[in-house]
Amino acid sequence: MNAPHPPPPPPPAAGRDRTTLWGVLGIILGLLCFGILGIVFGYLSIRDAKRFGRSQLLGWLAIAFGVINLIARAIFWARGPYYPYWHR
């Protein structure tokens, strides 16, 4: 009484898989200085990862780094000048 094996999963949708491109761009821009672009590219990476059945890790990292960048910039902006000890 052997159960038949299920059929293999269908192949990914046809098209250009840019999951890694969006994820890497989002991480780099999110770490450097463009938090908003990091979040946008992270979203694009997650969207393509779902479409092509790939890992969403790069997209989530890009979003996390973008949010951290925005929070850090808000803190620095609220504190005033970036380098207060240079102005003495």
C-alpha positions in Angstrom: 0.0 0.0 0.0 2.3 2.6 -1.3 0.9 6.1 -1.8 1.8 7.7 -5.1 4.3 10.5 -4.9 2.9 14.0 -5.5 3.8 15.7 -8.7 6.9 18.0 -8.7 6.2 21.7 -8.1 5.7 23.9 -11.2 8.6 25.8 -12.5 8.9 29.5 -11.5 7.2 32.1 -13.6 9.0 33.2 -16.7 10.7 36.6 -16.5 13.7 38.3 -15.1 14.6 37.4 -11.5 16.1 40.5 -10.0 15.6 39.4 -6.3 19.3 39.5 -5.5 19.8 42.8 -7.4 17.0 44.6 -5.5 18.1 43.1 -2.2 21.8 44.1 -2.5 20.9 47.6 -3.7 18.5 48.0 -0.8 21.1 46.8 1.8 23.8 49.1 0.4 21.6 52.2 0.1 19.9 51.4 3.5 23.3 51.2 5.2 24.9 54.3 3.5 22.4 57.1 3.7 19.2 56.5 1.7 16.8 54.8 4.1 13.8 55.3 2.0 15.4 53.8 -1.1 16.6 50.8 1.1 13.0 50.2 2.1 11.7 50.5 -1.5 14.3 48.1 -2.9 13.7 45.8 0.0 10.0 45.7 -1.0 10.9 45.0 -4.6 13.2 42.2 -3.5 10.5 40.6 -1.4 8.0 40.9 -4.2 10.3 39.2 -6.7 11.3 36.5 -4.2 7.6 35.6 -3.8 7.1 35.6 -7.5 10.1 33.3 -8.3 10.0 31.2 -5.2 13.3 32.5 -3.7 14.4 33.5 -0.2 13.1 36.8 1.1 16.1 37.4 3.4 17.8 40.1 1.4 14.6 42.1 1.1 13.9 41.9 4.8 17.5 42.9 5.6 17.2 45.9 3.2 14.0 47.0 4.9 15.6 46.6 8.4 18.7 48.6 7.5 16.5 51.3 5.8 14.4 51.7 8.9 17.5 51.8 11.2 19.0 54.4 8.9 15.8 56.6 9.1 15.7 56.2 12.9 19.3 57.1 13.3 18.9 60.2 11.0 15.9 61.3 13.0 17.9 61.0 16.3 20.9 62.9 14.8 18.6 65.6 13.4 16.8 66.0 16.7 20.0 66.4 18.6 21.2 69.4 16.5 24.5 69.7 14.8 26.3 66.4 13.9 29.6 67.4 15.5 28.9 69.7 18.4 32.5 69.6 19.8 34.0 71.0 16.6 32.1 74.3 17.0 33.6 75.3 20.3 
